Amino acid sequence: MVRRTKEEALETRSRILDAAEQVFFEKGVSRTSLADIAKAAGVTRGAIYWHFTNKGDVFTAMFDRVVLPLDELKAATTDPSEPDPLGRIRDLCVLCLRNTATDTRRRRVFEILFLKCEFVEEMGPVMARHQSTMREGLERIRDGLRNAISKCQLPADLDVERAARVLHSFITGALRDMAILPDIFDVATSADQHVDAMLDTLRYSQVLRTGTPAKKEPT
């Protein structure tokens, strides 16, 4: 009986998140109320409050459903015992792009994030968590790049901080561009080439070497 109750609770939670994803996509986050989500899910508002604190909490749980499955591959990029950390970085980037291009749920969630979410006051905690997640992501990229350098897969004088920002911007920019112009930036069949081009930039760009001064603006 207890197991059945737990299964029912998980099913209700999943139904709420499915409904939230659909309503956020149709109406935008700021114009969606918990009542809208409850109606779409076929549950009461009380059922939503049983599982979530507020709309921001619902949004965060919805977003986590599409990003957490990548955690195992992320860990491999920073594992000192991993013999091919740059290969795992490549796998992670390709999987992220290709899955977003081919997985309907993942693509819809990123469209909500980039196109249909206003970080207004009620979404302040979500913005703060998003910023924290980005910082953690950048730190993980830096650790992965350092791991690749230690395995002689990237230049020893790579400016890790600058390279991490470039790689992060490449991924998030590609995800955003797919949401805005899916007919042009659909990388379902070309994710490998896009990522390889980016990794070649890390290998060969002289601007990404330590001690390279920033170019002065023309006077």
NULUMZA-584241 format. One line per 10 residues: number of its first residue (from 1); their letters; for each residue x, y, z of N, C-alpha, C. Coordinates in nm, 2 decimals, always signed. Atoms other than C-alpha are relative to their C-alpha. Example, Ala and Ser with C-alpha at 12.3 -4.5 7.8 and 13.67 -1.06 7.14 Angstrom:
// residues 2
1> AS> +0.09:-0.12:+0.00:+1.23:-0.45:+0.78:+0.09:+0.12:+0.00; -0.09:-0.11:+0.00:+1.37:-0.11:+0.71:-0.08:+0.11:+0.08
***
This chain:
// residues 219
1> MVRRTKEEAL> +0.08:-0.12:+0.00:+0.00:+0.00:+0.00:+0.09:+0.13:+0.00; -0.09:-0.12:-0.01:+0.28:+0.24:+0.09:+0.07:+0.02:-0.13; -0.06:+0.00:+0.13:+0.46:+0.15:-0.23:-0.09:+0.06:-0.11; +0.10:-0.05:+0.09:+0.14:+0.22:-0.43:-0.02:+0.15:+0.02; +0.02:-0.14:-0.03:+0.10:+0.55:-0.26:+0.12:+0.08:-0.05; -0.12:-0.07:+0.05:+0.46:+0.65:-0.34:-0.01:+0.01:-0.16; +0.01:+0.00:+0.15:+0.41:+0.55:-0.71:-0.10:+0.10:-0.05; +0.10:-0.09:+0.04:+0.09:+0.75:-0.73:+0.05:+0.15:+0.02; -0.06:-0.14:-0.02:+0.27:+1.06:-0.58:+0.10:+0.03:-0.11; -0.10:-0.03:+0.10:+0.55:+1.03:-0.83:-0.07:+0.02:-0.14
11> ETRSRILDAA> +0.08:-0.02:+0.12:+0.29:+0.99:-1.11:-0.06:+0.13:-0.01; +0.06:-0.13:+0.00:+0.11:+1.30:-1.00:+0.10:+0.11:-0.02; -0.11:-0.09:+0.02:+0.44:+1.49:-0.98:+0.04:+0.01:-0.14; -0.04:+0.00:+0.14:+0.53:+1.39:-1.33:-0.11:+0.06:-0.08; +0.11:-0.06:+0.08:+0.19:+1.48:-1.46:-0.01:+0.16:+0.02; -0.01:-0.15:-0.03:+0.22:+1.83:-1.30:+0.11:+0.06:-0.09; -0.11:-0.05:+0.08:+0.56:+1.88:-1.47:-0.03:+0.00:-0.15; +0.04:+0.01:+0.14:+0.42:+1.76:-1.80:-0.09:+0.12:-0.04; +0.09:-0.11:+0.03:+0.14:+2.01:-1.78:+0.07:+0.13:+0.01; -0.07:-0.13:-0.01:+0.37:+2.29:-1.67:+0.08:+0.03:-0.12
21> EQVFFEKGVS> -0.08:-0.01:+0.12:+0.60:+2.23:-1.96:-0.09:+0.05:-0.12; +0.09:-0.03:+0.11:+0.30:+2.25:-2.20:-0.05:+0.14:+0.01; +0.06:-0.13:-0.02:+0.14:+2.56:-2.05:+0.11:+0.11:+0.00; -0.11:-0.10:+0.01:+0.47:+2.74:-2.01:+0.03:+0.03:-0.15; -0.03:-0.01:+0.15:+0.54:+2.67:-2.38:-0.11:+0.08:-0.07; +0.11:-0.06:+0.07:+0.20:+2.79:-2.49:-0.02:+0.15:+0.05; +0.04:-0.13:-0.05:+0.15:+3.10:-2.26:+0.12:+0.08:+0.04; -0.11:-0.07:-0.06:+0.50:+3.19:-2.14:-0.01:-0.02:+0.15; -0.01:+0.03:-0.15:+0.62:+3.15:-1.78:-0.08:+0.11:+0.08; +0.06:-0.11:-0.08:+0.51:+3.50:-1.65:-0.15:+0.00:-0.01
31> RTSLADIAKA> +0.15:-0.01:+0.02:+0.15:+3.46:-1.79:-0.06:-0.13:+0.05; +0.06:+0.12:-0.05:+0.11:+3.11:-1.64:-0.01:+0.00:+0.15; +0.02:+0.01:-0.14:-0.04:+3.06:-1.30:+0.00:-0.15:+0.05; +0.01:+0.13:-0.05:-0.04:+2.76:-1.07:-0.14:-0.06:-0.03; +0.14:+0.05:+0.03:-0.42:+2.74:-1.14:+0.00:-0.05:-0.14; -0.01:+0.05:+0.14:-0.34:+2.70:-1.51:+0.06:-0.13:-0.01; -0.07:+0.13:+0.00:-0.10:+2.42:-1.44:-0.09:-0.11:+0.06; +0.09:+0.10:-0.06:-0.34:+2.25:-1.21:-0.11:-0.05:-0.09; +0.11:+0.04:+0.09:-0.62:+2.26:-1.46:+0.05:-0.09:-0.12; -0.06:+0.08:+0.11:-0.39:+2.13:-1.74:+0.03:-0.14:+0.05
41> AGVTRGAIYW> -0.05:+0.13:-0.06:-0.27:+1.85:-1.51:-0.12:-0.09:+0.05; +0.12:+0.07:-0.05:-0.62:+1.76:-1.39:+0.02:-0.03:+0.15; -0.02:+0.02:-0.15:-0.52:+1.81:-1.02:-0.04:+0.13:+0.07; +0.03:-0.13:-0.07:-0.60:+2.07:-0.75:+0.13:+0.08:+0.03; -0.12:-0.08:-0.04:-0.37:+2.35:-0.65:+0.07:-0.05:+0.12; -0.05:+0.06:-0.12:-0.33:+2.18:-0.32:+0.10:-0.12:-0.04; -0.09:+0.11:+0.05:-0.17:+1.88:-0.51:+0.13:+0.06:-0.05; -0.13:-0.07:+0.05:+0.08:+2.12:-0.67:+0.08:+0.04:+0.12; -0.08:-0.05:-0.12:+0.17:+2.27:-0.33:+0.05:-0.12:+0.09; -0.06:+0.11:-0.07:+0.22:+1.92:-0.19:+0.14:-0.04:-0.05
51> HFTNKGDVFT> -0.12:+0.04:+0.07:+0.50:+1.87:-0.44:+0.10:+0.12:-0.02; -0.09:-0.11:+0.04:+0.63:+2.22:-0.51:-0.04:+0.13:+0.09; +0.02:-0.12:-0.09:+0.67:+2.55:-0.31:-0.08:+0.11:-0.08; +0.05:-0.11:+0.08:+0.58:+2.79:-0.59:+0.02:-0.03:-0.15; -0.02:+0.02:+0.14:+0.59:+2.84:-0.97:+0.14:-0.02:-0.04; -0.14:+0.01:+0.03:+0.96:+2.89:-0.97:+0.06:-0.14:+0.03; -0.04:+0.14:-0.04:+1.00:+2.55:-0.79:-0.04:-0.10:-0.11; +0.05:+0.08:+0.11:+0.79:+2.39:-1.07:+0.09:+0.01:-0.12; -0.08:-0.03:+0.12:+1.00:+2.56:-1.34:+0.14:-0.07:+0.02; -0.14:+0.06:-0.02:+1.33:+2.44:-1.18:-0.01:-0.16:-0.01
61> AMFDRVVLPL> +0.02:+0.14:+0.01:+1.20:+2.08:-1.15:-0.02:-0.04:-0.14; +0.02:+0.02:+0.14:+1.09:+2.09:-1.51:+0.13:+0.00:-0.08; -0.13:-0.02:+0.06:+1.43:+2.21:-1.62:+0.09:-0.11:+0.03; -0.10:+0.10:-0.05:+1.62:+1.96:-1.41:-0.03:-0.14:-0.07; +0.03:+0.13:+0.07:+1.44:+1.67:-1.59:+0.08:-0.02:-0.13; -0.07:+0.02:+0.13:+1.63:+1.74:-1.91:+0.15:+0.02:+0.01; -0.14:-0.02:-0.01:+1.97:+1.84:-1.78:+0.07:-0.10:+0.09; -0.06:+0.09:-0.09:+2.04:+1.59:-1.50:+0.06:-0.13:-0.06; -0.06:+0.12:+0.06:+2.09:+1.29:-1.72:+0.14:+0.01:-0.06; -0.13:-0.02:+0.06:+2.41:+1.44:-1.85:+0.11:+0.00:+0.11
71> DELKAATTDP> -0.09:-0.01:-0.11:+2.57:+1.44:-1.50:+0.11:-0.10:+0.00; -0.10:+0.10:+0.00:+2.75:+1.11:-1.54:+0.11:+0.03:-0.10; -0.10:-0.03:+0.10:+2.92:+1.22:-1.86:+0.08:+0.12:+0.04; -0.07:-0.11:-0.05:+3.01:+1.55:-1.70:+0.11:-0.04:+0.10; -0.09:+0.05:-0.10:+3.18:+1.37:-1.42:+0.12:-0.06:-0.06; -0.11:+0.07:+0.06:+3.39:+1.17:-1.66:+0.11:+0.10:-0.06; -0.10:-0.10:+0.06:+3.55:+1.49:-1.81:+0.10:+0.05:+0.10; -0.09:-0.05:-0.11:+3.70:+1.58:-1.47:+0.07:-0.11:+0.08; -0.05:+0.12:-0.08:+3.79:+1.23:-1.35:+0.15:-0.01:-0.04; -0.15:+0.01:+0.03:+4.18:+1.22:-1.32:+0.04:-0.13:-0.06
81> SEPDPLGRIR> -0.03:+0.13:+0.05:+4.17:+0.85:-1.41:-0.05:-0.02:-0.14; +0.05:+0.01:+0.14:+3.99:+0.92:-1.74:+0.11:+0.02:-0.10; -0.11:-0.02:+0.09:+4.24:+0.86:-2.02:-0.03:+0.09:-0.12; +0.04:-0.08:+0.11:+4.05:+1.07:-2.27:-0.10:+0.11:+0.04; +0.10:-0.11:-0.05:+3.90:+1.38:-2.10:-0.05:+0.09:-0.11; +0.05:-0.08:+0.11:+3.89:+1.58:-2.42:-0.11:-0.07:-0.08; +0.10:+0.08:+0.06:+3.70:+1.30:-2.58:-0.13:+0.00:+0.07; +0.12:+0.00:-0.08:+3.45:+1.30:-2.30:-0.06:+0.14:-0.01; +0.06:-0.13:+0.02:+3.41:+1.68:-2.33:-0.07:+0.01:-0.14; +0.06:+0.01:+0.13:+3.35:+1.62:-2.70:-0.14:-0.07:+0.00
91> DLCVLCLRNT> +0.12:+0.08:-0.02:+3.09:+1.35:-2.62:-0.11:+0.08:+0.06; +0.10:-0.08:-0.07:+2.92:+1.58:-2.38:-0.06:+0.11:-0.08; +0.05:-0.11:+0.09:+2.89:+1.87:-2.62:-0.08:-0.05:-0.11; +0.08:+0.06:+0.11:+2.77:+1.65:-2.91:-0.13:-0.05:+0.05; +0.12:+0.05:-0.06:+2.52:+1.48:-2.69:-0.10:+0.11:+0.03; +0.08:-0.11:-0.04:+2.39:+1.81:-2.56:-0.07:+0.06:-0.12; +0.06:-0.06:+0.12:+2.34:+1.96:-2.90:-0.09:-0.09:-0.08; +0.08:+0.09:+0.08:+2.21:+1.65:-3.07:-0.13:-0.04:+0.07; +0.12:+0.03:-0.07:+1.97:+1.56:-2.80:-0.10:+0.11:+0.00; +0.09:-0.11:+0.01:+1.83:+1.91:-2.80:-0.07:+0.01:-0.13
101> ATDTRRRRVF> +0.06:-0.01:+0.13:+1.78:+1.89:-3.17:-0.10:-0.11:-0.03; +0.08:+0.12:+0.04:+1.61:+1.55:-3.17:-0.10:-0.03:+0.11; +0.09:+0.04:-0.11:+1.44:+1.52:-2.83:-0.11:+0.11:+0.02; +0.11:-0.10:+0.00:+1.10:+1.70:-2.83:+0.00:+0.07:+0.14; +0.01:-0.06:-0.14:+1.09:+1.76:-2.45:+0.12:+0.09:+0.02; -0.12:-0.08:-0.03:+1.45:+1.88:-2.42:-0.01:+0.13:-0.08; +0.00:-0.12:+0.09:+1.40:+2.12:-2.72:-0.10:+0.10:+0.05; +0.11:-0.09:-0.05:+1.07:+2.26:-2.58:+0.05:+0.07:+0.13; -0.04:-0.06:-0.12:+1.22:+2.32:-2.24:+0.11:+0.11:-0.02; -0.10:-0.10:+0.04:+1.52:+2.51:-2.39:-0.07:+0.12:-0.07
111> EILFLKCEFV> +0.08:-0.11:+0.06:+1.27:+2.71:-2.60:-0.07:+0.09:+0.11; +0.06:-0.07:-0.11:+1.09:+2.80:-2.28:+0.10:+0.09:+0.07; -0.10:-0.07:-0.07:+1.41:+2.90:-2.11:+0.05:+0.13:-0.07; -0.06:-0.11:+0.08:+1.54:+3.12:-2.39:-0.10:+0.10:-0.06; +0.10:-0.09:+0.08:+1.22:+3.26:-2.55:-0.12:+0.03:+0.08; +0.13:-0.02:-0.06:+0.94:+3.23:-2.30:+0.00:+0.02:+0.15; -0.02:-0.01:-0.14:+1.08:+3.30:-1.96:+0.05:+0.14:+0.04; -0.04:-0.13:-0.05:+1.10:+3.65:-1.80:+0.04:-0.02:+0.15; -0.05:+0.01:-0.14:+1.31:+3.66:-1.48:-0.04:+0.12:+0.08; +0.05:-0.10:-0.08:+1.08:+3.89:-1.31:+0.01:-0.03:+0.15
121> EEMGPVMARH> -0.02:+0.01:-0.14:+1.05:+3.93:-0.93:-0.03:-0.14:+0.05; +0.04:+0.13:-0.05:+0.86:+3.60:-0.87:+0.10:-0.11:-0.04; -0.09:+0.10:+0.05:+1.13:+3.42:-1.07:+0.14:+0.03:+0.05; -0.13:-0.04:-0.05:+1.42:+3.58:-0.88:+0.08:-0.12:+0.05; -0.08:+0.12:-0.05:+1.52:+3.25:-0.70:+0.04:-0.09:-0.12; -0.03:+0.09:+0.12:+1.51:+3.07:-1.04:+0.12:+0.06:-0.07; -0.12:-0.06:+0.06:+1.75:+3.33:-1.18:+0.12:-0.02:+0.08; -0.12:+0.02:-0.09:+1.98:+3.30:-0.88:+0.05:-0.14:-0.02; -0.05:+0.14:+0.01:+1.99:+2.92:-0.92:+0.06:-0.02:-0.14; -0.05:+0.01:+0.14:+2.04:+2.96:-1.30:+0.14:+0.05:+0.00
131> QSTMREGLER> -0.13:-0.05:-0.01:+2.34:+3.18:-1.23:+0.10:-0.09:+0.07; -0.09:+0.09:-0.07:+2.48:+2.94:-0.98:+0.03:-0.12:-0.08; -0.02:+0.12:+0.08:+2.43:+2.65:-1.22:+0.10:+0.04:-0.11; -0.10:-0.04:+0.10:+2.62:+2.85:-1.49:+0.14:+0.01:+0.06; -0.14:-0.01:-0.06:+2.91:+2.92:-1.25:+0.05:-0.14:+0.02; -0.04:+0.14:-0.02:+2.92:+2.55:-1.16:+0.04:-0.06:-0.13; -0.04:+0.06:+0.13:+2.92:+2.46:-1.53:+0.13:+0.05:-0.05; -0.13:-0.06:+0.04:+3.20:+2.70:-1.60:+0.12:-0.06:+0.07; -0.11:+0.06:-0.08:+3.41:+2.56:-1.32:+0.02:-0.15:-0.04; -0.02:+0.14:+0.05:+3.34:+2.20:-1.44:+0.07:+0.00:-0.14
141> IRDGLRNAIS> -0.07:-0.01:+0.13:+3.45:+2.31:-1.79:+0.15:+0.02:+0.02; -0.14:-0.03:-0.03:+3.77:+2.46:-1.65:+0.07:-0.13:+0.05; -0.06:+0.12:-0.05:+3.84:+2.14:-1.46:+0.02:-0.10:-0.11; -0.02:+0.10:+0.11:+3.78:+1.93:-1.77:+0.11:+0.04:-0.09; -0.11:-0.05:+0.09:+4.01:+2.15:-1.98:+0.14:-0.03:+0.07; -0.12:+0.03:-0.07:+4.28:+2.12:-1.71:+0.04:-0.14:+0.00; -0.02:+0.14:+0.01:+4.24:+1.75:-1.71:+0.05:-0.04:-0.14; -0.05:+0.02:+0.13:+4.28:+1.75:-2.09:+0.14:+0.05:-0.02; -0.13:-0.05:+0.01:+4.59:+1.96:-2.06:+0.10:-0.10:+0.07; -0.09:+0.09:-0.07:+4.74:+1.72:-1.81:+0.02:-0.13:-0.08
151> KCQLPADLDV> -0.02:+0.12:+0.09:+4.69:+1.44:-2.07:+0.06:+0.04:-0.13; -0.06:-0.05:+0.12:+4.86:+1.65:-2.33:-0.09:+0.00:-0.12; +0.10:-0.01:+0.10:+4.54:+1.68:-2.53:-0.02:+0.14:-0.05; +0.01:-0.14:+0.03:+4.54:+2.06:-2.53:+0.13:+0.07:+0.04; -0.13:-0.07:-0.02:+4.83:+2.31:-2.53:+0.02:+0.03:+0.15; -0.03:-0.02:-0.14:+5.00:+2.35:-2.19:-0.02:+0.15:+0.04; +0.02:-0.14:-0.03:+4.97:+2.73:-2.22:-0.14:+0.05:-0.04; +0.13:-0.04:+0.02:+4.60:+2.73:-2.29:-0.05:+0.09:+0.11; +0.07:-0.09:-0.10:+4.42:+3.02:-2.11:-0.13:-0.07:+0.04; +0.11:+0.09:-0.04:+4.18:+2.79:-1.93:-0.12:+0.09:+0.03
161> ERAARVLHSF> +0.11:-0.08:-0.03:+3.96:+3.07:-1.80:-0.07:+0.05:-0.13; +0.05:-0.05:+0.12:+3.92:+3.23:-2.14:-0.06:-0.11:-0.09; +0.05:+0.12:+0.09:+3.88:+2.89:-2.32:-0.13:-0.05:+0.06; +0.12:+0.05:-0.06:+3.61:+2.78:-2.07:-0.12:+0.09:-0.03; +0.11:-0.09:+0.04:+3.40:+3.10:-2.14:-0.03:-0.01:-0.14; +0.03:+0.02:+0.14:+3.44:+3.05:-2.51:-0.08:-0.13:-0.03; +0.07:+0.12:+0.02:+3.33:+2.69:-2.49:-0.14:+0.00:+0.05; +0.13:-0.02:-0.06:+3.04:+2.77:-2.26:-0.09:+0.08:-0.09; +0.08:-0.09:+0.09:+2.92:+3.05:-2.49:-0.03:-0.07:-0.13; +0.03:+0.07:+0.12:+2.94:+2.82:-2.79:-0.12:-0.09:+0.02
171> ITGALRDMAI> +0.11:+0.09:-0.03:+2.71:+2.56:-2.63:-0.13:+0.07:+0.02; +0.12:-0.07:-0.04:+2.46:+2.80:-2.48:-0.05:+0.08:-0.12; +0.04:-0.07:+0.12:+2.46:+3.01:-2.80:-0.06:-0.09:-0.10; +0.05:+0.10:+0.10:+2.40:+2.70:-3.02:-0.14:-0.04:+0.05; +0.13:+0.04:-0.05:+2.11:+2.60:-2.79:-0.10:+0.11:-0.03; +0.09:-0.11:+0.02:+1.96:+2.95:-2.81:-0.03:+0.02:-0.15; +0.02:-0.01:+0.15:+2.01:+2.97:-3.19:-0.10:-0.10:-0.05; +0.09:+0.10:+0.04:+1.83:+2.64:-3.23:-0.14:+0.03:+0.03; +0.14:-0.04:-0.04:+1.53:+2.78:-3.04:-0.05:+0.11:-0.09; +0.05:-0.12:+0.07:+1.52:+3.10:-3.24:-0.01:-0.03:-0.15
181> LPDIFDVATS> +0.00:+0.03:+0.14:+1.61:+2.97:-3.59:+0.02:-0.15:-0.02; -0.02:+0.15:+0.01:+1.55:+2.59:-3.59:+0.03:-0.05:-0.14; -0.02:+0.05:+0.14:+1.55:+2.57:-3.97:+0.14:+0.02:-0.05; -0.14:-0.03:+0.04:+1.90:+2.71:-3.99:+0.10:-0.07:+0.10; -0.09:+0.05:-0.11:+2.06:+2.59:-3.66:-0.04:-0.14:+0.05; +0.03:+0.13:-0.04:+1.92:+2.24:-3.65:+0.12:-0.09:-0.02; -0.13:+0.07:+0.02:+2.24:+2.04:-3.58:-0.01:-0.15:+0.03; +0.02:+0.15:-0.03:+2.09:+1.69:-3.55:+0.10:-0.08:-0.07; -0.10:+0.09:+0.08:+2.32:+1.56:-3.83:+0.14:+0.06:+0.00; -0.13:-0.06:+0.02:+2.61:+1.80:-3.79:+0.06:+0.05:+0.14
191> ADQHVDAMLD> -0.05:-0.04:-0.13:+2.67:+1.83:-3.41:+0.15:-0.03:+0.01; -0.14:+0.04:-0.01:+3.00:+1.64:-3.45:+0.09:+0.11:-0.06; -0.09:-0.10:+0.07:+3.14:+1.89:-3.70:+0.00:+0.13:+0.07; +0.00:-0.12:-0.07:+3.03:+2.19:-3.50:+0.09:-0.01:+0.13; -0.08:+0.01:-0.12:+3.19:+2.06:-3.18:+0.15:-0.02:-0.04; -0.14:+0.02:+0.04:+3.51:+1.95:-3.36:+0.06:+0.13:-0.04; -0.05:-0.13:+0.04:+3.54:+2.30:-3.51:+0.04:+0.08:+0.13; -0.02:-0.07:-0.13:+3.51:+2.44:-3.15:+0.13:-0.05:+0.07; -0.11:+0.06:-0.07:+3.77:+2.20:-3.01:+0.13:+0.04:-0.08; -0.12:-0.04:+0.08:+4.01:+2.29:-3.30:+0.04:+0.15:+0.04
201> TLRYSQVLRT> -0.02:-0.13:-0.05:+3.97:+2.65:-3.18:+0.08:+0.00:+0.13; -0.07:+0.01:-0.12:+4.09:+2.55:-2.84:+0.14:-0.05:-0.02; -0.13:+0.05:+0.02:+4.38:+2.36:-2.98:+0.10:+0.10:-0.07; -0.09:-0.07:+0.09:+4.51:+2.61:-3.23:-0.01:+0.16:+0.01; +0.01:-0.14:-0.01:+4.39:+2.96:-3.15:+0.10:+0.07:+0.09; -0.10:-0.07:-0.08:+4.67:+3.19:-3.04:-0.05:+0.09:+0.10; +0.06:-0.09:-0.09:+4.43:+3.42:-2.88:-0.04:-0.07:+0.13; +0.03:+0.07:-0.12:+4.35:+3.15:-2.63:+0.12:-0.05:+0.08; -0.12:+0.04:-0.07:+4.71:+3.12:-2.51:+0.02:+0.10:+0.12; -0.03:-0.08:-0.11:+4.82:+3.26:-2.17:+0.10:+0.11:-0.04
211> GTPAKKEPT> -0.09:-0.10:+0.03:+5.00:+3.59:-2.19:-0.03:+0.08:-0.13; +0.04:-0.07:+0.12:+4.82:+3.69:-2.52:-0.07:+0.13:+0.04; +0.07:-0.12:-0.04:+4.73:+4.06:-2.47:-0.13:+0.02:-0.09; +0.12:-0.03:+0.07:+4.39:+4.18:-2.57:+0.03:+0.11:-0.10; -0.02:-0.09:+0.10:+4.38:+4.37:-2.89:-0.06:+0.14:+0.03; +0.05:-0.13:-0.03:+4.35:+4.75:-2.85:-0.10:+0.05:-0.11; +0.09:-0.06:+0.09:+4.06:+4.93:-3.01:+0.07:+0.10:-0.08; -0.06:-0.11:+0.09:+4.16:+5.15:-3.31:-0.04:+0.14:+0.05; +0.03:-0.13:-0.05:+4.18:+5.51:-3.22:-0.03:+0.09:-0.12
***
